[in-house]
Structure formats: structure tokens, C-alpha cells
Amino acid sequence: MQEMIKYGCLVLFILTIIACDKTEVKTRDLTVDKILHISHMRDYTEGFVHPKLKNIPLDFYEMHLLGGDLDLFTTGDLGTIKKWDDLFNLSVPTTLWTLGNHDTSNRNLVEEFTERPSFYTYSDHDICFLVLDTELDLSNIIGEQLELVNAVADTISNSKHLIVLTHKLLWLQGNEELSPYLETVPNGEPGDCGYCTNPNNFYQDVYPRLIEVQDRGIQVWCIAGDIGMKVSEFSYRLPEGVEFMASGLNITQDGNKIIELERKIGDEMWSWKYSYLEDL
């Protein structure tokens, strides 16, 4: 009997070793810089941060680009936004948050936790980021926001990329190539409302300035976040060379995608790709 017990313990030990060997340990690739874009993370319960999000190795990324709609009511109360701050550390310069319609019930809380206005610029890793607020003025980029766009277009010189971050896919409206996707891609239907993909002045006042930047050899990417309910990815390149892309989650389902920006250490230019949330 004693021999049988010893044999059983030995078998159990071997099986344990085999199980440990099969456990995948994720390690950070130190030869590559990576930036994460993730959006529309909300569940249908206020203040609930889905476990899928808590499993993301956030420290593998140099920056976190949040495309909006973090929660059902992100700023509905202090406790809700505090949960998202615990996850993403909203006040650090490398967390950039472009606001969605589910984020703006209390803008004072946004500024308190981010320590920034709702539209601004930030430069890092040879990229100039232009963060816009498409919840203002029914997605028209006017006033101080347009002044900011013009200032960037006038002065940008050393960056290799200009990345324009928005929540809404405002660039689908008013373009013959992109407008056919208005019904099938964004969460917000075309129209004039708080959650809609609204008619706006992007192609009148913003896009011409972006083309000027593109023509100076600075790659322009426009990244939005108001998708996920119909599709989890969308990308399109216009003839002028400006690239448009979006990512967003339907967190209760599988098959969600995020955008990863990548650059090998020592390289100047970045590339981007879609990756499955479950594979991070």
C-alpha cells in the first residue's frame, strides 16, 4: 500500500510539471514599441469593468489610446470613473482619452481625473497626437478646436506621424467614398442627435489642413472609436494618403478587435494592425 501511495504521488507530481509546462507565460517584446487603441468598452451595467479588460497586459504598451464610451455612464458618479481610473490611470500623459457620448454626463469629473481639457495635443515617440472632442457642437470642429487643428497644421515639423483621435467617425460624413459606410459601420446612425454620426465640417475645414501635413511627408492617421455593435474594425485610405481607421468592442461577445501601433526599436515609422482582444 505504501508503494502504491508513493507511485500515486509521483504520477501526480509529473502531471503537475506537465501542466505547468503547458501554461503560456506572456512576456513583453523589448525590441518593439507598441501603442494600444481600445474603445467602446462599456457593458450594459453602470460601473462594471469586464474581466476581459482586466486581463489586458497594459504594461506591454507605451501608450493607451481610449476611443470613448468607457462605461454606460462613465461620469455618472465618482465611483464609476474611479474604477476606470484604477485601470487606465487617466491622468498620466500617455493615456489619451477622446470622449464618447456615454462619457460626458459630468465633464467636471473628466477634467478632474484627466487633469486636461477635452481636446488637446500630445507628442511622444515621433508622433503628434491631436485629441478632438466630437461630443461638442454636434461633431463640428469649430472655435477653439478648429484653432487647435490649424495651430498643429501650421507648426508640426519634427513628428513622423500625426494621429487625430476622435470618438465619432465624423470623417464618414461628406465624402463620396466613405459615406456608403454610414449605415453599416458606426454605432451611431446618421442624423442630428447626441449619439448620431452627425453632418459636420470635417471636409470643409479640417481635412484640407491634414492634406497639407500629409504632403509635407508626415503620415496622417485618423483613428475613431464609435464602433463595436455592428463591426469591430474599419479602415480606409483616401487617395491623398490619409488613412482612416476605427476599433471598438462589443464586450459581451467574442471576436472583438483592437488596434496595435508598432515600431521596432530604432525605426522611425510606425505600422498598425488589428488584433483580437482575447489574444493580447
C-alpha positions as CSV (number, residue, x, y, z in Angstrom):
1,M,0.0,0.0,0.0
2,Q,2.8,2.4,0.9
3,E,4.4,1.7,-2.5
4,M,1.1,2.5,-4.3
5,I,0.9,5.8,-2.4
6,K,4.4,6.7,-3.4
7,Y,3.6,5.8,-7.0
8,G,0.4,7.9,-7.0
9,C,2.3,10.9,-5.6
10,L,5.0,10.5,-8.3
11,V,2.4,10.4,-11.1
12,L,0.6,13.5,-9.6
13,F,3.9,15.4,-9.4
14,I,4.7,14.5,-13.1
15,L,1.3,15.6,-14.2
16,T,1.7,18.9,-12.3
17,I,5.0,19.6,-14.1
18,I,3.5,18.8,-17.5
19,A,0.6,21.2,-16.7
20,C,3.0,23.9,-15.7
21,D,5.0,23.5,-18.9
22,K,1.8,24.0,-20.9
23,T,1.0,27.3,-19.2
24,E,1.8,30.2,-21.5
25,V,3.7,32.9,-19.9
26,K,3.3,36.2,-21.8
27,T,6.4,38.3,-21.9
28,R,7.0,41.8,-23.3
29,D,8.9,42.1,-26.6
30,L,11.6,44.6,-25.7
31,T,12.6,45.1,-29.3
32,V,9.3,46.7,-30.2
33,D,7.4,49.8,-29.1
34,K,3.6,49.2,-29.0
35,I,0.6,51.5,-28.6
36,L,-2.9,50.3,-27.8
37,H,-6.1,51.7,-29.2
38,I,-9.2,50.4,-27.5
39,S,-12.8,51.7,-27.5
40,H,-16.4,51.2,-26.6
41,M,-15.6,49.1,-23.6
42,R,-18.9,49.6,-21.9
43,D,-21.1,46.8,-20.6
44,Y,-24.9,47.3,-20.0
45,T,-24.4,47.8,-16.3
46,E,-23.0,51.0,-14.9
47,G,-19.7,50.7,-13.1
48,F,-18.9,47.2,-14.4
49,V,-15.4,46.7,-15.8
50,H,-15.4,43.4,-17.7
51,P,-12.8,40.8,-16.7
52,K,-11.6,40.7,-20.3
53,L,-10.3,44.2,-19.9
54,K,-8.6,43.5,-16.6
55,N,-6.6,40.7,-18.4
56,I,-5.0,43.1,-20.9
57,P,-1.2,43.4,-20.3
58,L,-1.4,47.2,-20.3
59,D,2.2,47.5,-19.2
60,F,3.3,46.0,-22.6
61,Y,2.2,49.2,-24.3
62,E,4.0,52.6,-24.3
63,M,0.6,54.4,-24.6
64,H,-3.1,53.7,-24.2
65,L,-5.5,55.4,-26.6
66,L,-9.0,55.3,-25.3
67,G,-11.6,55.8,-28.1
68,G,-14.5,56.7,-25.8
69,D,-17.6,55.1,-24.2
70,L,-15.7,53.5,-21.4
71,D,-18.9,52.8,-19.3
72,L,-22.6,53.0,-19.6
73,F,-22.4,56.3,-17.7
74,T,-18.7,56.9,-17.2
75,T,-19.1,60.1,-15.2
76,G,-22.4,59.2,-13.7
77,D,-20.8,59.1,-10.2
78,L,-17.4,59.3,-8.6
79,G,-17.2,55.5,-8.0
80,T,-17.7,54.6,-11.7
81,I,-15.0,56.9,-13.1
82,K,-12.7,55.8,-10.3
83,K,-12.9,52.2,-11.5
84,W,-11.7,53.3,-15.0
85,D,-9.0,55.5,-13.5
86,D,-7.7,52.5,-11.5
87,L,-7.5,50.5,-14.8
88,F,-6.0,53.1,-17.1
89,N,-4.6,55.9,-14.9
90,L,-6.4,58.6,-16.7
91,S,-4.2,61.5,-15.6
92,V,-0.9,60.1,-17.0
93,P,0.2,61.9,-20.2
94,T,0.4,58.6,-22.1
95,T,-3.3,57.8,-21.6
96,L,-5.2,59.7,-24.2
97,W,-9.0,59.7,-23.9
98,T,-11.3,61.0,-26.6
99,L,-14.7,61.4,-25.1
100,G,-17.8,59.5,-26.3
101,N,-21.5,60.2,-25.7
102,H,-21.5,57.8,-22.7
103,D,-18.6,59.7,-21.0
104,T,-19.8,63.3,-20.8
105,S,-22.7,63.4,-18.3
106,N,-20.3,65.2,-15.9
107,R,-17.5,66.9,-17.7
108,N,-16.1,68.3,-14.5
109,L,-15.3,64.8,-13.4
110,V,-13.5,64.2,-16.7
111,E,-11.2,67.2,-16.2
112,E,-10.7,66.3,-12.5
113,F,-9.4,62.8,-13.4
114,T,-7.5,63.6,-16.6
115,E,-6.2,67.0,-15.5
116,R,-6.6,68.1,-19.1
117,P,-9.3,69.8,-21.2
118,S,-11.4,67.6,-23.5
119,F,-9.3,68.5,-26.6
120,Y,-5.5,68.9,-26.7
121,T,-2.3,67.7,-28.3
122,Y,0.5,65.5,-27.0
123,S,3.8,64.5,-28.7
124,D,5.8,61.3,-28.0
125,H,7.6,58.6,-29.9
126,D,7.8,60.8,-33.0
127,I,4.0,61.1,-33.1
128,C,1.9,64.2,-32.6
129,F,-1.4,63.2,-31.2
130,L,-4.4,65.6,-31.8
131,V,-7.2,64.6,-29.5
132,L,-10.6,66.1,-30.5
133,D,-13.9,66.2,-28.7
134,T,-16.7,65.1,-31.1
135,E,-19.3,65.5,-28.4
136,L,-19.1,69.2,-28.7
137,D,-21.1,71.2,-31.3
138,L,-22.7,68.1,-32.9
139,S,-19.2,67.0,-34.1
140,N,-18.5,70.3,-35.8
141,I,-14.8,71.2,-35.2
142,I,-15.2,74.9,-34.7
143,G,-14.0,77.6,-32.3
144,E,-11.0,76.7,-30.1
145,Q,-10.9,73.1,-31.5
146,L,-10.5,74.4,-35.1
147,E,-7.9,76.9,-33.8
148,L,-6.0,73.9,-32.3
149,V,-6.2,72.0,-35.6
150,N,-4.8,75.0,-37.5
151,A,-2.1,75.5,-35.0
152,V,-0.9,71.9,-35.4
153,A,-1.1,72.1,-39.1
154,D,1.0,75.3,-39.1
155,T,3.7,74.2,-36.8
156,I,4.2,70.4,-36.9
157,S,7.6,69.6,-38.3
158,N,9.6,67.0,-36.4
159,S,7.0,64.3,-36.0
160,K,6.9,61.3,-38.3
161,H,3.1,60.9,-37.8
162,L,0.1,63.0,-37.0
163,I,-2.6,60.9,-35.3
164,V,-6.1,62.5,-35.0
165,L,-8.1,60.8,-32.3
166,T,-11.9,61.1,-32.2
167,H,-14.8,59.1,-30.8
168,K,-17.2,59.5,-33.6
169,L,-16.4,58.6,-37.2
170,L,-17.1,62.2,-38.3
171,W,-15.0,61.6,-41.4
172,L,-17.6,59.2,-42.9
173,Q,-19.9,62.2,-43.4
174,G,-19.4,64.3,-46.5
175,N,-17.1,62.0,-48.5
176,E,-18.3,60.1,-51.6
177,E,-16.0,57.2,-50.9
178,L,-16.7,56.9,-47.2
179,S,-20.4,57.9,-46.8
180,P,-21.7,54.5,-48.1
181,Y,-20.4,53.0,-44.8
182,L,-22.6,55.3,-42.6
183,E,-25.3,52.7,-42.1
184,T,-23.1,49.6,-41.6
185,V,-20.1,50.7,-39.6
186,P,-20.6,53.3,-36.8
187,N,-22.7,52.6,-33.7
188,G,-24.5,55.9,-34.1
189,E,-26.9,56.2,-37.0
190,P,-26.6,59.1,-39.4
191,G,-28.6,62.1,-38.2
192,D,-28.6,65.1,-35.8
193,C,-28.6,63.8,-32.3
194,G,-26.2,63.3,-29.4
195,Y,-25.3,59.8,-30.3
196,C,-25.7,60.1,-34.1
197,T,-22.9,60.3,-36.7
198,N,-23.7,63.9,-37.4
199,P,-23.2,66.0,-40.6
200,N,-20.2,68.3,-39.8
201,N,-17.4,70.5,-41.2
202,F,-14.6,67.9,-41.3
203,Y,-14.0,68.0,-45.1
204,Q,-14.5,71.8,-45.3
205,D,-12.2,72.9,-42.5
206,V,-10.2,70.0,-41.1
207,Y,-9.3,67.7,-43.9
208,P,-7.6,70.3,-46.1
209,R,-5.2,71.1,-43.3
210,L,-4.5,67.4,-42.8
211,I,-3.6,67.0,-46.5
212,E,-1.1,69.9,-46.1
213,V,0.6,67.9,-43.3
214,Q,0.5,64.7,-45.4
215,D,2.0,66.5,-48.3
216,R,5.0,67.5,-46.1
217,G,5.8,63.8,-45.6
218,I,4.2,63.4,-42.2
219,Q,1.8,60.4,-42.3
220,V,-1.7,61.3,-41.1
221,W,-3.9,58.7,-39.4
222,C,-7.4,59.4,-38.2
223,I,-8.5,56.9,-35.5
224,A,-12.0,56.7,-34.2
225,G,-13.8,54.6,-31.6
226,D,-17.6,54.6,-32.1
227,I,-17.9,51.1,-33.5
228,G,-18.3,47.7,-32.0
229,M,-22.0,47.0,-32.2
230,K,-22.0,46.3,-35.9
231,V,-18.4,45.7,-36.7
232,S,-15.2,45.7,-34.6
233,E,-12.8,47.1,-37.2
234,F,-12.9,49.5,-40.1
235,S,-10.1,51.1,-42.2
236,Y,-9.9,53.1,-45.4
237,R,-7.1,55.0,-47.2
238,L,-8.1,58.0,-49.3
239,P,-6.1,58.9,-52.5
240,E,-4.4,61.8,-50.7
241,G,-2.7,59.2,-48.4
242,V,-4.6,60.0,-45.2
243,E,-5.6,56.7,-43.5
244,F,-8.8,56.3,-41.5
245,M,-9.4,53.5,-39.0
246,A,-11.6,52.6,-36.1
247,S,-11.8,49.9,-33.5
248,G,-14.5,49.2,-30.9
249,L,-15.8,46.4,-28.7
250,N,-19.0,44.6,-28.1
251,I,-17.6,43.3,-24.8
252,T,-20.3,40.7,-24.1
253,Q,-19.4,38.9,-27.3
254,D,-16.3,37.3,-28.7
255,G,-14.3,38.3,-31.7
256,N,-13.6,41.9,-30.5
257,K,-10.6,43.7,-32.1
258,I,-8.3,46.5,-31.0
259,I,-5.6,48.4,-32.9
260,E,-1.9,47.9,-32.1
261,L,0.5,50.5,-33.4
262,E,4.0,49.0,-33.6
263,R,7.6,50.1,-34.3
264,K,10.8,48.2,-34.0
265,I,13.3,50.0,-31.7
266,G,15.4,52.2,-33.9
267,D,12.9,52.6,-36.7
268,E,11.3,55.9,-37.4
269,M,7.9,54.9,-38.9
270,W,5.1,53.1,-37.2
271,S,2.8,50.5,-38.6
272,W,-0.6,49.4,-37.3
273,K,-2.7,46.2,-37.2
274,Y,-5.9,44.8,-35.8
275,S,-5.5,42.2,-33.1
276,Y,-8.1,40.1,-31.2
277,L,-8.8,41.2,-27.7
278,E,-8.6,37.6,-26.5
279,D,-5.1,37.2,-27.9
280,L,-3.5,40.1,-26.0
